[in-house]
Amino acid sequence: MRQADFLTTRATAATPSTAATHAVQSNMRATESTASSGNFGSVFRQVQGEVARFIEQGGGNATNLSPQGRAYLEQSQPVNVLGAISQGGEIGETQQQFLASIKPWTEETGARLGVAPEIVAAHAALESGWGQRPLRQGTGADTNNLFGIKAGGKWQGDVASNLTTEYEAGSGTALKKTERFRSYPDQASAFRDYAQVLLDNPRYRAALNTGADAGAFAQGLARGGYATDPNYAAKLTQLATRLQRTAAAD
């Protein structure tokens, strides 16, 4: 799966991996000064684990995190995605309209995948910038590709080329590429194809039938290689958890 540029959520939601890493390292100097350079990777992984647990438990008061954890959370959460929900923020009118427009399809898709519809909605919101930054055809027409699904060799439908950002494994270096993406006649087709992709590909088996466990679903996608962004699971988990809380409060 792709990491998209200005046409998709992931590029607006997160700074490039290298810049984010420098920001976190700057906030971790005190820790690093007491550890050898060989131990820094271990410290960084500990911080990642701390933030992952915080998000999986529903977020809340970030002051409970270590200074390093707060710095990592700040650069990994979707705080700039068209008013995306973060740290307890409210859902704006644009977001509410988007959620209402896709509700029939999130419910249908959630039932097929065995996950809560709010999780499916969060995934669509994360990938498409709440429907405001969709992948488009060269003519400017909307592809209705709300999940950033690429057009592989077996895809028989329409295709649209878009600039994307992919992160290299290991180094986390962000590289811009032009990739081919699937194009759909309507949103219903996009949701049904998305569900079929997850159901047919054994790499995403761990994401299926995870119910309301947003963290398990997000980790299942990440481990299956849905996205190359190293913070993808954390972003999706946080957004899905917030949508679930909102739905429960209604």
N, C-alpha and C positions, 0 to 999 in steps of 0.2 A: 504493500500500500504506500501511497505517496505522502510526502510532506509538502504541503502546498505553499505557494508564495502568497501575494496579496489577494489572490482569488479565494483563499481558503483560510479556515480558522487557525490552523496550527501556526502559520507564520505570524499572525497577528497576536496569537496568544502567548508566544514565547519568543524570547530573544534567541539568536543563534547560540548553539551549544557552547562554542568556544567562549563567547562573551559572558554567558551565564556562569560558566565554570570560573572565569577570572573573578567575577563578582563574589561568588561563594568563597573562593580561596582568599580574597581580601578580607572577608569577615571571619575567616578561620585562621588568621595569622597567629593569634595567641596560642591556639591549639597546635598549629604546625611548628611553632618555635620550641615547643616542649617535646616534639616527636621528631624522629629522624625522617629524612625524605622518603625512605623506604616504607615508612608507616603511614604516609599521608593518604595513600589509596585506601587503606583500611579505615582510617578516620572518616574519609569521605563516604565510604559505604555505610558506616555506622549512622552518619547523618541522614543518608537516603533512607535507611531503615526506620529511623525515628520519625521522619516525615510521612513515610508510607503508613506506619501504624496510626499516626495522628489522623490521617485522612480516612483510613478504613474505619476508624472509630467515630466518624462523622464530623471531624474538624472541631470547631469551637474556639476557645480562647487560645490564640497562638502564643500568648505570653508564657504558656506552660511549656513551650518548646525551648531548647537551648538557643543561644544567639546564632549558632551556626545553622540550626534547624530552621529558625525563622528566616534567615537569609536564603536558604535553599527553597523554602516554601514560597517565598516572595517571587523568585524567578521561575518557579515551576507551575504556578497556578494560572488559570486563564483569567487574568484580571483586566485585560484590555479588549476583550472580545465583545464589542458592541454592547457594553453594559452587562457583561456576563456576571453571573452570581459568584461572589467571592466573599469570604469572611462574614457570612451572615447577611449579605446585601439582599435587597428586594428584587423581584423579577419586574422589569420594566414593561411598558406597554408593547414595545416591539417584540420582546421575548414572549409575552403572553399570546400575542397574535400568532406568532410562529408555532407555539405549542398547540394552540387550538386548531390551526390549519392541518397539522399532521397527526392529531390525536387518533383518528380512525386507523391510520396505518401503524402507529406505534403500538396500539392495542393488538392489532392483528399480528404484527411481527413479534411482539413480546410473547404472545401465545404460542407461536410456532417455535420460537427459540427457547421457551421455558424461562424467560426473564421478565422482570417488571417493566411495564411500558415506559416508565420514567427513565429507565436506563437506556432504552432505545432512543427516546427523545433526546437525552443528553448527548448521545453519540452523534445524532444528526445535527444537533446544535453546535457541537464542538467542531465538526467537520465543515459545516457550511456557514459559520458565523451567524447562527440563528437565521439561516435562510437569506441573509443579506449579502453574502459573498460567495455565490454559487459558481461552480465551474461552468464556463460558457463555450458555445461554439464560436468559430471564427467570425460568424455573422453577428455575434452578440446574443444569440438565442440561448436560453437557459437549458442546460443539459439535464436538469432535475437530478443530478448525481449528488445527493446529499451526504454520501458516505465516502467519497473520494476513491471509488473502486476503479482500478486500472483496467484497460482493455487488453487482455492477453491474446495470444494467438488463437484461442478457441472461441473468442467472443465474435458473434455474428451480427451484432447490432451496430448502431451508429457510434461514431467515435469523435472525440474532440481533443485536440492537443492543447495542453496548458503548461505553463512554467511552474515547476515545483521545487521544493527544497528537500533534499534527502540528507540524512546524517550517516556518515561512515561508521561502520562497526568498529569498536575499539577506540578510535581517536575522537569520535563524536564531531568531526569536522562537517560543517554544513556546506553542501554543494548544490548549486542551482542546475536543474535539468528540465528539459522539455519532455513530457511523457504523454502517452495516449490514454484517455479515460473513457469510460463507457458513457453513453448518452441515452436518455430515456424519454419516451413521449410524455410521461406524466410522473407525479410523485408516487402513485400507487405502484407503478412498475419498478421504480427505484427501490422502494422498500421490499418488494417481493424478491427482487434479484439479490439484494443485500442479505436477506434471510437465507436464500438458497446458497449463496456463497459460503456463509458460515456453516450451514448444515452439511454441505457437500465436502468441505475441506477438513480433513482430519486434524490439521494443525490447530483448528479453533475448537476442538472438542471440549477443552477445559472451560470454555466460556459458556457452553450450552447448559441449560437447566440449572443455572445458578440463582434463580429466583430473584429476590430483592438484594442479593449480595453484590453491590456495585463493584466492590474491590475485586471479588473473584472473577466477575465478568471482564473487567478491565485488564486484570493480570493475564487472563486467558487469551485475550486478544493480543496483548503485548508479547507474550511468550510465543504466540503463533506467528509473529512477524507482521501484524497488521500495519504497524507504523515503525519508522526508524527513530523517531524522537524518543530519547531515553527517558523523558518525563511524561510520556503519553498516558501511561496507566494512572499516574497520580492526577493528571488533569481531568481525565474522564471520571475517575472515582469521585473527585471532589464535586464536579458539576452534577453528576447523577445523584449523589447523596443529598445535595441541596434541593434538587427537584423532588426527590422523594419526601423530604421534610416539608416542602411547600404543599405537596399533594396531601400529605397526612393532616396538615393544618386546615385545609379547606373543608 
